[in-house]
Amino acid sequence: MNLPKTDTSLFQRMRFILVETSHPGNIGSAARAIKTMGFSELILVKPRFADALKNPEAIALASGAQDILDNARIVDHIDDALQGCEYVAAVSARLREFSPPILSPRVFAETMVQSQHAKIGLIFGNERFGLPNDIVMNCHALINIPANPAYSSLNLAQAIQLLSYECRMATDTGELFSGNIGFQGQLAAVDEIDGMYKHLEQALVAIEFLHPDNPKKLMPRLKRMLSRTQLEVEEVNILRGIARKILDTAKK
């Protein structure tokens, strides 16, 4: 019997929870922030205005993330938002004398990717007042974003974007940002590169750019420069084609 596969990625396990949000635009911006990073679950706890998910400003600032708003839930109490969560973290710029362990966004993200928690709740407070102490004290961790000590204020949506970004980068999907996008040719072998250098040196001598009796450090510097590029087979062939053309022209 083939059982259906369950998506256990962080994208499915992470829940974004906004507590008593004051501005409808921030809800739309939050929806946009989490969608751009591949997340989808948004819960609002007692937003401070009616029809929060249908507010025109929220819809406008969601800007293509309407599906996040359509599937978001509004609840009356934080306990309802955390139902089913096995790990809960609060995000706050204000540190408490007595608080759960303090984590940076990056450490939190890396820890959650490696965890086996079925559901993770990430809580963000009101724009002006932040989170009540009783909510923070009941969390497993307090996430503090390292910022300018003289001005550590972040917009709610900015904080959500930063946390969702770090969580994405901590997953395998984050490798998409590493520069491995697009065509990847086969790396050239050492003997192919060595042959290219000899061919190139012959061409430079032929046009008297390189004096064979007084080469100085031209070839070592060229080798040093090109070695930083991780030459591919096609690139070596291009350089040899240039050298061949130079030699053919020099003979005329």
C-alpha positions as CSV (number, residue, x, y, z in Angstrom):
1,M,0.0,0.0,0.0
2,N,1.4,3.4,-1.0
3,L,0.8,6.0,1.6
4,P,0.5,9.6,0.5
5,K,3.6,11.7,1.0
6,T,3.5,14.5,3.6
7,D,5.3,17.7,2.9
8,T,7.4,18.2,6.0
9,S,9.3,21.2,4.7
10,L,9.6,24.4,6.8
11,F,7.4,26.1,4.3
12,Q,4.5,23.9,5.4
13,R,5.4,23.8,9.1
14,M,5.8,27.5,9.7
15,R,2.9,29.6,10.8
16,F,3.0,33.5,11.0
17,I,0.9,35.0,13.7
18,L,0.1,38.7,14.0
19,V,-1.2,39.9,17.4
20,E,-3.6,42.9,17.6
21,T,-2.3,44.5,14.4
22,S,-3.3,48.2,14.2
23,H,-2.9,49.1,10.5
24,P,-4.6,47.1,7.7
25,G,-1.8,47.9,5.3
26,N,0.6,45.9,7.4
27,I,-1.5,42.8,7.1
28,G,-1.4,43.1,3.3
29,S,2.3,43.8,3.4
30,A,2.8,40.8,5.7
31,A,0.9,38.5,3.3
32,R,3.1,39.7,0.4
33,A,6.3,39.2,2.5
34,I,5.6,35.6,3.4
35,K,4.4,34.7,-0.1
36,T,7.6,36.0,-1.7
37,M,9.6,33.6,0.5
38,G,7.4,30.6,-0.2
39,F,5.3,30.5,3.0
40,S,1.5,30.6,3.2
41,E,-0.1,30.4,6.6
42,L,-1.1,33.6,8.3
43,I,-3.2,34.0,11.4
44,L,-4.5,37.3,13.0
45,V,-5.2,37.5,16.7
46,K,-7.8,40.2,17.4
47,P,-6.8,42.8,14.8
48,R,-7.8,46.3,15.9
49,F,-10.3,46.9,13.1
50,A,-13.2,45.1,11.5
51,D,-13.0,43.0,8.3
52,A,-9.2,43.1,8.5
53,L,-8.7,40.6,5.6
54,K,-11.1,42.5,3.3
55,N,-9.9,46.0,4.0
56,P,-9.0,47.8,0.8
57,E,-5.6,48.9,2.1
58,A,-4.7,45.3,3.1
59,I,-5.8,44.0,-0.3
60,A,-3.9,46.8,-2.1
61,L,-0.6,46.2,-0.2
62,A,-0.9,42.4,-0.6
63,S,-0.1,43.1,-4.3
64,G,-0.6,39.6,-5.7
65,A,-0.7,37.8,-2.4
66,Q,-4.5,37.8,-2.3
67,D,-4.6,34.0,-1.8
68,I,-2.7,34.4,1.5
69,L,-5.4,36.8,2.7
70,D,-8.2,34.6,1.4
71,N,-6.8,31.6,3.4
72,A,-5.8,33.6,6.5
73,R,-7.7,33.1,9.8
74,I,-8.8,35.5,12.4
75,V,-9.0,34.3,16.0
76,D,-9.9,35.9,19.3
77,H,-7.1,34.5,21.5
78,I,-3.4,33.6,21.1
79,D,-4.2,30.0,22.3
80,D,-6.4,29.5,19.2
81,A,-3.6,30.7,16.9
82,L,-1.1,28.3,18.5
83,Q,-3.3,25.3,18.5
84,G,-1.2,22.4,17.1
85,C,2.1,24.2,17.4
86,E,5.0,22.3,19.0
87,Y,7.4,25.2,19.0
88,V,6.7,28.8,19.4
89,A,8.9,31.9,19.0
90,A,8.2,35.5,19.7
91,V,9.8,38.4,17.7
92,S,10.6,41.5,19.7
93,A,13.0,44.4,19.7
94,R,12.5,44.7,23.4
95,L,14.5,42.3,25.6
96,R,13.1,41.2,28.9
97,E,14.8,40.6,32.2
98,F,13.1,37.2,32.4
99,S,12.6,35.7,29.0
100,P,13.0,32.5,27.0
101,P,16.4,31.9,25.3
102,I,17.3,34.7,22.8
103,L,18.0,33.7,19.3
104,S,19.1,35.7,16.2
105,P,16.9,35.2,13.1
106,R,19.6,33.1,11.4
107,V,20.1,30.8,14.3
108,F,16.4,30.4,14.7
109,A,15.9,29.6,11.0
110,E,18.8,27.0,11.0
111,T,17.5,25.4,14.1
112,M,13.9,25.1,12.8
113,V,15.1,23.6,9.5
114,Q,16.8,20.8,11.4
115,S,14.0,20.3,13.9
116,Q,11.3,17.7,13.7
117,H,8.5,20.0,15.0
118,A,5.3,19.4,13.1
119,K,4.2,23.0,13.4
120,I,6.0,26.1,14.4
121,G,4.4,29.4,15.4
122,L,6.2,32.7,14.8
123,I,4.5,35.5,16.7
124,F,4.7,39.3,15.9
125,G,3.2,41.9,18.1
126,N,1.3,45.2,17.7
127,E,3.1,47.9,15.8
128,R,3.2,50.3,18.7
129,F,3.2,48.1,21.8
130,G,4.8,44.9,20.7
131,L,4.0,41.7,22.5
132,P,2.6,41.4,26.0
133,N,5.1,39.8,28.5
134,D,2.7,36.9,29.2
135,I,2.9,35.8,25.5
136,V,6.7,36.1,25.3
137,M,7.2,34.2,28.6
138,N,5.2,31.2,27.2
139,C,7.4,31.0,24.1
140,H,10.3,28.6,23.6
141,A,12.5,31.4,22.2
142,L,12.6,35.2,21.8
143,I,14.0,36.3,18.4
144,N,15.8,39.6,18.5
145,I,16.8,41.2,15.2
146,P,20.3,42.8,15.6
147,A,19.9,46.4,14.5
148,N,21.3,49.8,15.1
149,P,21.1,50.2,19.0
150,A,20.3,53.9,18.5
151,Y,17.4,53.1,16.2
152,S,16.2,49.5,16.2
153,S,12.6,50.2,15.1
154,L,11.5,47.9,12.2
155,N,8.2,48.1,10.4
156,L,6.1,45.0,11.1
157,A,6.2,43.8,7.5
158,Q,10.0,44.4,7.3
159,A,10.5,42.2,10.3
160,I,8.3,39.5,8.8
161,Q,10.2,39.7,5.5
162,L,13.5,39.4,7.3
163,L,12.5,36.3,9.3
164,S,10.9,34.6,6.3
165,Y,14.0,35.3,4.2
166,E,16.3,33.8,6.8
167,C,14.0,30.7,7.0
168,R,14.1,30.3,3.2
169,M,17.8,30.7,3.0
170,A,18.2,28.0,5.7
171,T,16.4,25.5,3.6
172,D,17.7,23.7,0.6
173,T,15.7,26.1,-1.6
174,G,18.1,28.8,-0.4
175,E,20.7,27.3,-2.6
176,L,18.8,28.9,-5.5
177,F,20.4,32.2,-4.4
178,S,23.9,30.9,-4.4
179,G,24.6,31.7,-8.1
180,N,24.0,28.2,-9.4
181,I,21.2,29.5,-11.7
182,G,21.4,29.2,-15.4
183,F,23.6,27.2,-17.7
184,Q,26.4,25.3,-16.0
185,G,29.1,24.0,-18.4
186,Q,31.6,21.2,-17.7
187,L,34.7,22.4,-15.9
188,A,37.8,22.1,-18.0
189,A,40.4,19.5,-17.0
190,V,43.9,20.6,-15.9
191,D,45.6,19.4,-19.1
192,E,43.0,21.3,-21.2
193,I,43.7,24.5,-19.4
194,D,47.5,23.9,-19.6
195,G,47.2,23.4,-23.3
196,M,45.2,26.6,-23.6
197,Y,47.9,28.6,-21.7
198,K,50.6,27.3,-24.1
199,H,48.5,28.2,-27.1
200,L,47.8,31.6,-25.7
201,E,51.5,32.2,-24.9
202,Q,52.4,31.3,-28.5
203,A,49.9,33.9,-29.8
204,L,51.2,36.6,-27.5
205,V,54.7,36.0,-28.7
206,A,53.6,36.1,-32.3
207,I,52.2,39.6,-31.9
208,E,55.2,40.6,-29.8
209,F,53.0,41.4,-26.8
210,L,55.1,38.8,-24.9
211,H,58.9,38.7,-25.3
212,P,60.0,35.1,-24.9
213,D,63.5,36.1,-23.6
214,N,62.0,38.6,-21.1
215,P,58.6,37.3,-20.2
216,K,58.6,38.9,-16.7
217,K,55.4,37.8,-14.9
218,L,52.8,38.2,-17.7
219,M,51.9,34.5,-18.0
220,P,51.8,33.8,-14.2
221,R,49.6,36.8,-13.8
222,L,47.3,35.7,-16.6
223,K,47.1,32.2,-15.1
224,R,46.3,33.7,-11.7
225,M,43.6,35.9,-13.1
226,L,41.9,33.1,-15.1
227,S,42.2,30.5,-12.4
228,R,39.7,32.5,-10.3
229,T,37.0,31.9,-13.0
230,Q,36.8,28.1,-12.8
231,L,37.1,27.8,-16.6
232,E,34.7,25.6,-18.4
233,V,35.5,23.4,-21.5
234,E,33.7,25.8,-23.9
235,E,35.5,28.8,-22.4
236,V,38.9,27.1,-22.9
237,N,37.9,26.4,-26.5
238,I,37.0,30.0,-27.0
239,L,40.3,31.2,-25.7
240,R,42.1,28.7,-27.9
241,G,40.1,29.9,-30.9
242,I,41.2,33.5,-30.2
243,A,44.8,32.3,-30.0
244,R,44.5,30.4,-33.2
245,K,43.1,33.4,-35.0
246,I,45.9,35.6,-33.7
247,L,48.5,33.1,-35.0
248,D,46.9,32.9,-38.4
249,T,46.8,36.6,-38.7
250,A,50.4,37.0,-37.5
251,K,51.5,34.7,-40.3
252,K,50.1,36.9,-43.1
